[in-house]
Amino acid sequence: MDYRQYRQLTNEKSLDSIFRFTGGIESITDGHTLWVRGDDLTIPVSLEHKSSVKTDCFLIPIKESEVPEKINWNQISTLTEGAKVFIGGKVKLQNDRLIFCSTKEEPLMVIFYNCPDNELPNTIISSARSRHGYWNNLSPIVTIIGALFLIYIAASLLGRPAYRFTVICAIISVFLPILPVLPPGLLLTTMYRRFSWNVRKLRAKRDLIRFGLLPDEDKQSEKRYAIRAYTMEIFAWLFLVFGILINIFFIFLLLFMFQVISI
């Protein structure tokens, strides 16, 4: 979208195409209208949320080790004036002015970034590969509830020899979420994280080749990166599984030492 296209589109009755626009944040008005200033044009972007329509806003991290963060429209006010933004989606004519807005079929894509414009596609694809992990916002609550429930089971069955195996499983399961970060299995978990990070980089490189953003590479290189990533991922998960199994073995030893179980 540039000024020439903008003038042509204002005279059209139906707007059915997808456009993209890059610029810097100029201001936010009405609590949900973002004004973006480009080289020769300033255009509004509607970030208003409705029941069936939403706008996806992402913040591209500065550090390579971080993944893009999905942010709410009300967090945009914390960004500084002039921050770079990419908008992709449909426009409509409102009060004799074109405005980017989401539709149910075509939600807007709004990306805030801090890199040269010609590097934006590479930066998005390279950082969009999410890190491996099993922890999210609900994990602490679920872990605490699950641990209390397992402790209750173990305590209620501790004095009943027929349920000794159930008690052992309950006690080990209490520690299962933190087993990967406990020694001695922590060493293998560290190897898992290192291998997972390399897998992410290899798959990002494969994606760049697939989209033609690395013209010096060919299809054979794409397959080579895919195979290397797949192989390295297998080793990563093996490191994690063996690290957990080693810690489970040491938990068995501790339970035996404290005469919770007998061999």
Backbone hydrogen bonds in HBPLUS format (Angstrom, degrees):
<---DONOR---> <-ACCEPTOR-->    atom                        ^
c    i                          cat <-CA-CA->   ^        H-A-AA   ^      H-
h    n   atom  resd res      DA  || num        DHA   H-A  angle D-A-AA Bond
n    s   type  num  typ     dist DA aas  dist angle  dist       angle   num
A0006-TYR N   A0002-ASP O   2.87 MM   4  6.05 155.6  1.93 152.1 160.3     1
A0007-ARG N   A0003-TYR O   3.00 MM   4  6.26 157.4  2.06 151.3 154.7     2
A0008-GLN N   A0004-ARG O   3.16 MM   4  6.44 155.3  2.22 145.9 152.6     3
A0009-LEU N   A0005-GLN O   2.85 MM   4  6.04 159.8  1.89 155.5 160.7     4
A0010-THR N   A0006-TYR O   3.15 MM   4  6.34 145.7  2.27 146.0 153.9     5
A0011-ASN N   A0008-GLN O   3.25 MM   3  5.70 153.9  2.32 107.7 115.2     6
A0012-GLU N   A0009-LEU O   3.04 MM   3  5.14 160.2  2.08 107.1 113.5     7
A0019-PHE N   A0089-GLY O   2.88 MM  70  5.51 178.6  1.88 148.0 147.5     8
A0089-GLY N   A0019-PHE O   2.90 MM  70  5.51 161.6  1.94 159.3 165.5     9
A0021-PHE N   A0087-ILE O   2.85 MM  66  5.20 146.8  1.96 148.1 155.4    10
A0087-ILE N   A0021-PHE O   2.82 MM  66  5.20 157.4  1.87 154.5 161.8    11
A0023-GLY N   A0085-VAL O   3.14 MM  62  5.67 151.8  2.23 154.1 162.1    12
A0085-VAL N   A0023-GLY O   2.89 MM  62  5.67 152.1  1.97 156.7 157.9    13
A0024-GLY N   A0037-ARG O   2.92 MM  13  5.27 159.3  1.96 138.9 140.6    14
A0037-ARG N   A0024-GLY O   2.84 MM  13  5.27 165.1  1.86 159.4 157.1    15
A0025-ILE N   A0083-ALA O   2.95 MM  58  5.41 147.6  2.06 136.6 145.3    16
A0082-GLY N   A0025-ILE O   2.73 MM  57  4.64 147.7  1.83 129.6 140.1    17
A0026-GLU N   A0035-TRP O   2.80 MM   9  5.40 168.9  1.81 161.3 157.6    18
A0035-TRP N   A0027-SER O   2.87 MM   8  5.31 175.9  1.87 163.4 162.0    19
A0029-THR N   A0033-THR O   2.87 MM   4  5.19 155.6  1.93 150.7 154.5    20
A0033-THR N   A0029-THR O   2.94 MM   4  5.19 151.2  2.03 165.6 170.5    21
A0047-LEU N   A0032-HIS O   2.72 MM  15  5.04 170.3  1.73 174.6 171.3    22
A0034-LEU N   A0045-VAL O   2.80 MM  11  4.92 162.3  1.84 154.7 151.5    23
A0045-VAL N   A0034-LEU O   2.63 MM  11  4.92 135.8  1.82 140.6 155.7    24
A0036-VAL N   A0043-ILE O   3.01 MM   7  5.53 177.2  2.01 149.9 150.5    25
A0043-ILE N   A0036-VAL O   2.95 MM   7  5.53 156.0  2.01 155.3 156.5    26
A0038-GLY N   A0041-LEU O   2.65 MM   3  5.15 168.7  1.66 165.8 167.4    27
A0100-PHE N   A0044-PRO O   3.08 MM  56  6.43 161.4  2.11 155.9 151.9    28
A0046-SER N   A0100-PHE O   2.81 MM  54  6.03 176.3  1.81 164.2 162.8    29
A0050-LYS N   A0053-VAL O   3.01 MM   3  5.04 169.4  2.02 153.8 155.1    30
A0056-ASP N   A0108-LEU O   3.28 MM  52  6.29 155.8  2.34 158.7 153.7    31
A0110-VAL N   A0056-ASP O   2.96 MM  54  6.17 172.1  1.97 167.5 166.9    32
A0071-ILE N   A0057-CYS O   2.97 MM  14  5.59 155.4  2.03 137.7 145.6    33
A0058-PHE N   A0110-VAL O   2.82 MM  52  6.30 154.7  1.89 157.5 166.2    34
A0112-PHE N   A0058-PHE O   2.83 MM  54  6.20 168.4  1.84 163.6 166.2    35
A0059-LEU N   A0069-GLU O   2.80 MM  10  5.10 151.5  1.88 142.4 152.2    36
A0069-GLU N   A0059-LEU O   3.01 MM  10  5.10 165.5  2.03 141.4 143.2    37
A0060-ILE N   A0112-PHE O   2.84 MM  52  6.09 174.3  1.84 176.2 174.3    38
A0066-GLU N   A0063-LYS O   3.33 MM   3  5.73 166.3  2.35 110.4 114.5    39
A0075-GLN N   A0072-ASN O   3.00 MM   3  5.46 156.4  2.05 112.3 119.8    40
A0076-ILE N   A0073-TRP O   3.21 MM   3  5.51 157.4  2.27 106.7 113.5    41
A0078-THR N   A0075-GLN O   3.13 MM   3  5.74 159.4  2.18 113.3 119.4    42
A0079-LEU N   A0076-ILE O   2.95 MM   3  5.46 160.1  1.99 116.1 122.5    43
A0083-ALA N   A0080-THR O   3.20 MM   3  5.80 156.9  2.26 135.9 135.9    44
A0113-TYR N   A0084-LYS O   3.24 MM  29  5.62 154.1  2.31 125.4 132.9    45
A0086-PHE N   A0111-ILE O   2.71 MM  25  5.00 155.0  1.77 146.2 155.1    46
A0111-ILE N   A0086-PHE O   2.85 MM  25  5.00 162.6  1.89 146.5 152.5    47
A0088-GLY N   A0109-MET O   2.92 MM  21  5.10 145.0  2.04 143.3 152.9    48
A0109-MET N   A0088-GLY O   2.91 MM  21  5.10 156.7  1.96 151.6 158.0    49
A0101-CYS N   A0090-LYS O   3.16 MM  11  6.25 163.6  2.19 157.0 159.5    50
A0092-LYS N   A0099-ILE O   2.97 MM   7  5.57 153.4  2.04 145.3 151.2    51
A0099-ILE N   A0092-LYS O   2.95 MM   7  5.57 147.4  2.06 150.5 160.8    52
A0094-GLN N   A0097-ARG O   2.77 MM   3  5.23 173.5  1.78 146.7 149.0    53
A0097-ARG N   A0094-GLN O   3.05 MM   3  5.23 140.8  2.21 101.9 113.3    54
A0103-THR N   A0106-GLU O   3.20 MM   3  4.99 158.9  2.25 109.7 115.0    55
A0119-GLU N   A0116-PRO O   2.93 MM   3  5.40 152.9  2.00 114.1 123.0    56
A0120-LEU N   A0117-ASP O   3.22 MM   3  5.26 163.6  2.24 105.4 110.3    57
A0123-THR N   A0119-GLU O   2.90 MM   4  6.06 161.0  1.94 158.7 165.0    58
A0124-ILE N   A0120-LEU O   2.90 MM   4  6.06 163.5  1.93 160.2 163.7    59
A0125-ILE N   A0121-PRO O   3.07 MM   4  6.23 173.8  2.07 153.9 155.4    60
A0126-SER N   A0122-ASN O   2.91 MM   4  5.93 161.6  1.94 148.2 154.2    61
A0127-SER N   A0123-THR O   3.05 MM   4  6.05 154.2  2.11 144.2 150.3    62
A0128-ALA N   A0124-ILE O   2.92 MM   4  5.80 128.6  2.19 142.1 155.2    63
A0139-SER N   A0136-ASN O   3.18 MM   3  5.35 144.7  2.31 103.4 113.6    64
A0142-VAL N   A0138-LEU O   3.09 MM   4  6.26 176.0  2.09 166.6 167.8    65
A0143-THR N   A0139-SER O   2.82 MM   4  5.81 159.7  1.86 154.7 160.8    66
A0144-ILE N   A0140-PRO O   3.02 MM   4  6.17 160.5  2.06 147.1 151.4    67
A0145-ILE N   A0141-ILE O   3.05 MM   4  6.28 170.0  2.06 155.1 157.8    68
A0146-GLY N   A0142-VAL O   2.88 MM   4  5.97 164.2  1.90 149.4 154.6    69
A0147-ALA N   A0143-THR O   2.84 MM   4  5.96 155.4  1.90 146.0 153.1    70
A0148-LEU N   A0144-ILE O   2.97 MM   4  6.18 164.2  1.99 152.6 156.2    71
A0149-PHE N   A0145-ILE O   3.05 MM   4  6.24 158.4  2.09 148.2 154.3    72
A0150-LEU N   A0146-GLY O   2.96 MM   4  6.17 156.9  2.02 147.9 154.0    73
A0151-ILE N   A0147-ALA O   2.87 MM   4  6.08 154.9  1.93 150.1 157.3    74
A0152-TYR N   A0148-LEU O   2.98 MM   4  6.17 152.8  2.06 143.9 151.1    75
A0153-ILE N   A0149-PHE O   3.05 MM   4  6.37 154.6  2.12 144.7 151.2    76
A0154-ALA N   A0150-LEU O   2.93 MM   4  6.19 167.0  1.95 151.7 154.8    77
A0155-ALA N   A0151-ILE O   2.87 MM   4  6.01 161.3  1.91 149.8 155.0    78
A0156-SER N   A0152-TYR O   2.98 MM   4  6.06 156.1  2.03 146.9 153.1    79
A0157-LEU N   A0153-ILE O   3.12 MM   4  6.23 138.2  2.30 144.7 154.8    80
A0158-LEU N   A0154-ALA O   2.99 MM   4  5.69 110.6  2.49 139.2 153.0    81
A0160-ARG N   A0157-LEU O   3.15 MM   3  5.44 165.3  2.17 117.6 119.1    82
A0163-TYR N   A0160-ARG O   2.96 MM   3  5.74 155.9  2.02 125.0 131.7    83
A0164-ARG N   A0161-PRO O   3.16 MM   3  5.12 155.3  2.22 115.9 112.5    84
A0167-VAL N   A0163-TYR O   3.07 MM   4  6.39 154.4  2.13 152.3 159.5    85
A0168-ILE N   A0164-ARG O   3.01 MM   4  6.33 157.4  2.06 150.3 156.1    86
A0169-CYS N   A0165-PHE O   3.01 MM   4  6.25 164.8  2.03 150.0 153.5    87
A0170-ALA N   A0166-THR O   2.95 MM   4  6.13 154.2  2.02 146.1 153.4    88
A0171-ILE N   A0167-VAL O   2.96 MM   4  6.19 160.2  2.00 152.0 156.7    89
A0172-ILE N   A0168-ILE O   3.00 MM   4  6.23 166.7  2.02 154.6 158.1    90
A0173-SER N   A0169-CYS O   2.93 MM   4  5.99 153.7  2.00 142.3 150.2    91
A0174-VAL N   A0170-ALA O   3.12 MM   4  6.34 136.5  2.31 140.5 150.5    92
A0175-PHE N   A0172-ILE O   3.12 MM   3  5.52 130.0  2.38 105.8 117.1    93
A0176-LEU N   A0173-SER O   3.20 MM   3  4.83 150.0  2.29  92.7 101.7    94
A0178-ILE N   A0175-PHE O   3.12 MM   3  5.65 134.8  2.33 113.4 125.0    95
A0179-LEU N   A0175-PHE O   3.03 MM   4  6.01 114.8  2.47 148.9 165.9    96
A0179-LEU N   A0176-LEU O   3.25 MM   3  5.12 155.6  2.31 101.2 108.5    97
A0181-VAL N   A0178-ILE O   3.08 MM   3  5.58 146.9  2.19 112.8 122.1    98
A0182-LEU N   A0179-LEU O   3.27 MM   3  5.32 167.7  2.29 114.9 114.1    99
A0186-LEU N   A0182-LEU O   2.91 MM   4  5.22 118.3  2.30 121.1 131.1   100
A0188-LEU N   A0185-GLY O   3.10 MM   3  5.46 120.3  2.48 106.0 118.9   101
A0189-THR N   A0185-GLY O   3.05 MM   4  6.37 151.2  2.13 148.2 157.3   102
A0190-THR N   A0186-LEU O   2.86 MM   4  6.10 150.4  1.94 148.8 155.7   103
A0191-MET N   A0187-LEU O   3.20 MM   4  6.55 149.8  2.29 139.5 147.2   104
A0192-TYR N   A0188-LEU O   2.92 MM   4  6.23 146.6  2.03 141.9 151.6   105
A0193-ARG N   A0189-THR O   2.96 MM   4  6.32 154.6  2.02 150.1 155.7   106
A0194-ARG N   A0190-THR O   3.01 MM   4  6.27 157.9  2.06 147.5 153.6   107
A0195-PHE N   A0191-MET O   2.92 MM   4  6.08 164.1  1.95 150.6 154.7   108
A0196-SER N   A0192-TYR O   2.86 MM   4  5.99 154.8  1.93 146.2 154.0   109
A0197-TRP N   A0193-ARG O   2.98 MM   4  6.15 151.9  2.06 143.8 150.6   110
A0198-ASN N   A0194-ARG O   3.16 MM   4  6.46 153.0  2.23 142.8 149.7   111
A0199-VAL N   A0195-PHE O   2.88 MM   4  6.19 148.0  1.99 146.3 155.9   112
A0200-ARG N   A0196-SER O   2.97 MM   4  6.25 155.2  2.04 146.4 152.3   113
A0201-LYS N   A0197-TRP O   3.12 MM   4  6.44 155.6  2.18 145.2 151.0   114
A0202-LEU N   A0198-ASN O   2.93 MM   4  6.16 157.5  1.98 148.7 154.8   115
A0203-ARG N   A0199-VAL O   2.98 MM   4  6.18 160.7  2.02 153.2 157.7   116
A0204-ALA N   A0200-ARG O   2.97 MM   4  6.14 149.2  2.06 144.1 153.0   117
A0205-LYS N   A0201-LYS O   2.98 MM   4  6.19 152.9  2.06 143.9 150.9   118
A0206-ARG N   A0202-LEU O   2.95 MM   4  6.26 150.7  2.04 141.6 150.1   119
A0207-ASP N   A0203-ARG O   2.90 MM   4  6.14 152.5  1.98 143.0 150.2   120
A0208-LEU N   A0204-ALA O   2.98 MM   4  6.27 154.9  2.05 147.3 153.6   121
A0209-ILE N   A0205-LYS O   3.09 MM   4  6.38 153.6  2.16 146.8 153.3   122
A0210-ARG N   A0206-ARG O   2.92 MM   4  6.15 158.0  1.97 148.7 155.2   123
A0211-PHE N   A0207-ASP O   3.00 MM   4  6.25 149.6  2.10 150.3 156.9   124
A0213-LEU N   A0208-LEU O   2.84 MM   5  5.12 151.8  1.92 167.8 162.3   125
A0212-GLY N   A0209-ILE O   3.04 MM   3  5.08 160.2  2.08 106.6 111.4   126
A0217-GLU N   A0214-LEU O   3.04 MM   3  5.77 165.4  2.06 125.2 129.7   127
A0221-SER N   A0218-ASP O   3.10 MM   3  5.35 124.2  2.43 100.1 113.5   128
A0222-GLU N   A0218-ASP O   3.21 MM   4  6.64 147.9  2.32 142.2 151.3   129
A0223-LYS N   A0219-LYS O   3.04 MM   4  6.42 158.3  2.09 151.7 155.8   130
A0224-ARG N   A0220-GLN O   2.91 MM   4  6.12 154.3  1.98 144.9 152.8   131
A0225-TYR N   A0221-SER O   2.92 MM   4  6.15 160.9  1.95 153.3 156.9   132
A0226-ALA N   A0222-GLU O   3.04 MM   4  6.23 153.3  2.11 143.6 151.4   133
A0227-ILE N   A0223-LYS O   2.94 MM   4  6.16 159.6  1.98 152.6 156.9   134
A0228-ARG N   A0224-ARG O   3.02 MM   4  6.19 163.2  2.05 147.8 152.8   135
A0229-ALA N   A0225-TYR O   2.93 MM   4  6.06 155.6  1.99 144.6 151.3   136
A0230-TYR N   A0226-ALA O   2.97 MM   4  6.17 158.6  2.02 146.1 151.8   137
A0231-THR N   A0227-ILE O   2.92 MM   4  6.11 165.8  1.94 153.5 157.1   138
A0232-MET N   A0228-ARG O   2.95 MM   4  6.03 164.5  1.97 147.7 152.4   139
A0233-GLU N   A0229-ALA O   2.92 MM   4  6.03 145.6  2.04 142.8 152.1   140
A0234-ILE N   A0230-TYR O   3.17 MM   4  6.47 151.0  2.26 145.1 151.5   141
A0235-PHE N   A0231-THR O   3.25 MM   4  6.65 160.0  2.30 149.2 153.5   142
A0236-ALA N   A0232-MET O   2.93 MM   4  6.15 149.6  2.02 142.3 151.5   143
A0237-TRP N   A0233-GLU O   3.02 MM   4  6.30 163.7  2.05 154.4 156.1   144
A0238-LEU N   A0234-ILE O   3.01 MM   4  6.25 149.6  2.11 145.5 154.7   145
A0239-PHE N   A0235-PHE O   2.96 MM   4  6.21 156.9  2.02 150.6 155.6   146
A0240-LEU N   A0236-ALA O   3.11 MM   4  6.46 157.3  2.16 147.0 153.0   147
A0241-VAL N   A0237-TRP O   2.91 MM   4  6.10 168.1  1.93 152.0 154.8   148
A0242-PHE N   A0238-LEU O   2.95 MM   4  6.04 169.4  1.96 152.7 156.0   149
A0243-GLY N   A0239-PHE O   2.93 MM   4  6.02 148.2  2.04 142.2 151.5   150
A0244-ILE N   A0240-LEU O   3.03 MM   4  6.33 154.7  2.10 149.4 155.3   151
A0245-LEU N   A0241-VAL O   2.94 MM   4  6.21 161.1  1.97 151.1 156.7   152
A0246-ILE N   A0242-PHE O   2.94 MM   4  6.07 154.8  2.00 145.5 151.5   153
A0247-ASN N   A0243-GLY O   3.20 MM   4  6.43 157.6  2.25 141.9 147.4   154
A0248-ILE N   A0244-ILE O   2.91 MM   4  6.21 152.4  1.99 150.0 158.3   155
A0249-PHE N   A0245-LEU O   2.97 MM   4  6.20 154.0  2.04 145.8 152.4   156
A0250-PHE N   A0246-ILE O   3.11 MM   4  6.47 151.9  2.19 145.2 152.2   157
A0251-ILE N   A0247-ASN O   2.94 MM   4  6.22 145.1  2.06 144.0 154.0   158
A0252-PHE N   A0248-ILE O   2.98 MM   4  6.32 154.2  2.05 149.6 155.9   159
A0253-LEU N   A0249-PHE O   3.11 MM   4  6.47 150.9  2.19 142.2 150.0   160
A0254-LEU N   A0250-PHE O   2.97 MM   4  6.25 155.4  2.03 145.9 151.9   161
A0255-LEU N   A0251-ILE O   2.88 MM   4  6.15 161.7  1.91 154.0 158.9   162
A0256-PHE N   A0252-PHE O   2.92 MM   4  6.12 149.0  2.01 144.9 153.7   163
A0257-MET N   A0253-LEU O   2.87 MM   4  6.12 153.2  1.94 146.9 154.4   164
A0258-PHE N   A0254-LEU O   3.02 MM   4  6.28 151.8  2.10 148.8 155.4   165
A0260-VAL N   A0255-LEU O   2.76 MM   5  5.06 153.1  1.83 165.4 162.3   166
A0259-GLN N   A0256-PHE O   3.03 MM   3  4.87 156.6  2.09 103.0 107.1   167
